[in-house]
Amino acid sequence: MINVLPADWAKRRTVVFLSFLAVFVCYIDRVNISVAIIPMSEDLGWSMQTQGTVLSSFFVGYLLLQIVGGRLADRFGGKIVLGAGVLLWSLFTILTPLAAMSGFAVLILCRILMGMGEAVTFPSIYSIYSKWIPLKERSRAIGFANSGIPFGTVFALVVTPYIVSAWGWQWAFYSFGLVGGVWWLVWHFSVTAKPQDHPDIESSELNELADLGPNEASSPVPWRALLSSSAVWAIIVAHFCNNWSLYVLLSWLPTFVNKGLGVDYHSVGWLTMIPHLGSFLFLNIAGSIADRWIQSGMSIIRVRRIMQSIGFGGIALSLAVVGYVESVALAIGIMALGSCLGAFVTGGFAVNHMDIAPKYAGTLMGITNTAGTIPGIIGVFISGLILEMTGSWVIVFQVASGVTLFGLFFFLLFSRAEKLFD
């Protein structure tokens, strides 16, 4: 095991930090194409609808392996499954330019295989967190890991244009793909699947985590009970609705800023990073707030519902109005406010899996993230189709706002926070 940290460093901090970096790498590899696709489409003669197909094809693979990845992580440990996923998606990131030059069908296949690699990311993290992170720290841990989404997004949005300008769009894939191999080396030699396996863990930390137990889900998954539970469906619907706006913005925000607001291509990354920086900051703030409320004695279900209301309410309001705005500064400001408030879902549905089913946290995350992947396919594609047919960004954003509000009402009606599955 690599051990360059202080002797009193809690080993679960390493798990959380490297999980954050995994999400960071996941999103730089995922988002770079949303910027690189602008010069790619010019070189290859793609229409807006074709671009939507390329962007959405990733999510087909992402959809296919969610539940399998979660089950494998619960059964064999999140360490090995997450590590394998990073290596797989990094390989197909590097192969993307070759695939694009080999033909449209080859590119689509490459993007699907890359999506399959990334599919295991969050189920694996949830599985390993259920073994390493106590209840009082889970919102913060999930918030920090999820903050790798905007941080990786910002990095990709800002750095990709420079790479494209200096070396061509192909190097946006070559350079970012190599980062995953470096991460895997550190992960492999620094982390164990559960605390009991770590050779250098202090007995005091092991005692703190004793209540979590080994927690391997070797028994059959109670599929019928899970899928018939209204509390599970509350998370499923919330995850779907959250990701509709998330994936639409990840895929189309650079194009909206460039084409819709008339911003120069080389400035796109700097402007679109602002909402993501707000999200990065507030994901960590919101996670700390949720954990403090729980430690102060507030009921877990009340915390989850308040955080969800702030998050989805903020997202829905910003999306409802931003399409009407013509000022670049005001549009980015509204997006940033929505992203800051939207981060509060980290204390809502985003951590609720471990409340109701800690033993099957990876599997349940696989289930809900399967539903959460569908907007990446239909939401991104439909948005491209709307733009192709109407040219209206207002419609694109207001559809996303309506989907978000539906998710909020459903979660408030059916969510639970006590352990339901053991």
ABEGO torsion letter per residue (X at the ends): XBBABBAABBAAAAAAAAAAAAAAAAAAAAAAAAAAAAAAAAAAGBBAAAAAAAAAAAAAAAAAAAAAAAAAAAAAEAAAAAAAAAAAAAAAAAAAAAAAAAEAAAAAAAAAAAAAAAAAAAAAAAAAAAAABBAAAAAAAAAAAAAAAAAAAAAAAAAAAAAAAAAEAAAAAAAAAAAAAAAAAAAAAABBABAAABAABBAAAAAAAAAAEAGBBABBBBAAAAAABAAAAAAAAAAAAAAAAAAAAAAAAAAAAAAAAGBBAAAAAAAAAAAAAAAAAAAAAAAAAAAAAAAAGBBAAAAAAAAAAAAAAAAAAAAAAAAABABAAAAAAAAAAAAAAAAAAAABAAAAAAAABAAAAAAAAAAAAAAAAAAAAAAAAAAAAAAAAAGBAAAAAAAAAAAAAAAAAAAAAABBABBABX
